[in-house]
Amino acid sequence: MHPGPEIIAIEARKSALRDRIAWRRSAIATDTARVFRPLAQIDHGFRLWQRVPTLARAAALPLVLSLVQLVVPQVKIIRRLVRWAPVILTGWRAVRGAWQGVRRPTEAS
């Protein structure tokens, strides 16, 4: 058995550690939301695009590709992002689905 002052010191360290863990969880959640916000907007755009009838999409695709080439002729990173967008969005949806499926453990006191 620990003497009284040691128990109090251990409880204080435990409380400080819990506070630090809570702060880090909050910071990570904020940073994660900030990182994934543009991906969520792209995902929303793709969902809107999927609502467009198939024939209209087929007719609009060459026009959209031509506009992208005119607007962004030299920016290769955007072309790569557009090319890899389906892969990135699939990964994003998988991460989002897994994240939403995770249950947060309740804190035991």
N, C-alpha and C positions, 0 to 999 in steps of 0.2 A: 504494500500500500504506500502511496506517495503522501508525504506531509502536505498540510493545507496550503502553504504558499506555493509549492510546486504545482499543485492542481490548479490553482488560480492562474499561474503563469502559463500553463499548458492550455487552459481554456481561452486565455487572451490571445495566444498564438493561433489557436484553432479559429477563433472568431475573425482575426485579421486575415488568415488564409481564406476563409469563406468569403470575406468581403473582396479580396483580391481576385478570387475565382469569378465571383459575380460580375465584377467590373470588366474582367477580360472577356467573359461571355458576351456582355453587352457590347463591348468594343468590336468583337469579332462579328456579331450579328449586324451591327451598323456598317462595318466595312464590307461585309458580304452583300448586303442590300445595295450599297453604293456601286459595287462592282457589277452586280447582275442587273441593275436597272436598265442599262442600254440593251441588254439581251432580252429583257422583258418587253421593251418597246419594239424590238425587231420581231419578237414572237407575236406580238399583237398585230403588227403589220402583216405578217404571214397569215394569221388567222383571218384578217380582213380580206386578203388576197384570195383565200380559199373560198370565201363567200361569193366571189364573183363567178358568174356562170362560166363553164368550161370553154364555150365558144368565144366568149368575150376575152378570156385570158389568152386563148390561142391567137386571137387577132391583136391583142395588145402587147404580147411578148416581144415581137421584133421592134415595135416602137419604144418600149421601155429599154431594151438593150441598146438601141441607137442613142437614146437620150443619155444613158449612163456613159457611153463612150464619148459623147460630146461634152458632157458636164465634167467628167473626170478622166481626161485623156492620159494624164501622166502619173496619176496617183496609183501606184501599183498595189499598195496595201489595201485600198478599198476594193480593188478588183479581186484580190485574194480573199478578202472577207466575204465578198458577194459569192465567190466561187465555193467557199467553204461554209457558207451560211447554213445549208441543210445539215451538215455534220455538227456544227456548233449548236444549232437549235435542238437537234436530237439529244445531244449531250445535256443541254440545259434542261430539257423536259425530263430527262432521266434523273438528273440531280434534284430538280424541283420536286418530282414525284417521290423520290427517296426521302428528301428533307421533310416533306409534308407528312410522310408516313412514320417519321420518327416520333416517338412519344417522349416528352420531357420527363425525367424522373422527378418525383416530388422530393423536396428537401426534408430530410428527417432531422428532427431537432433533438 
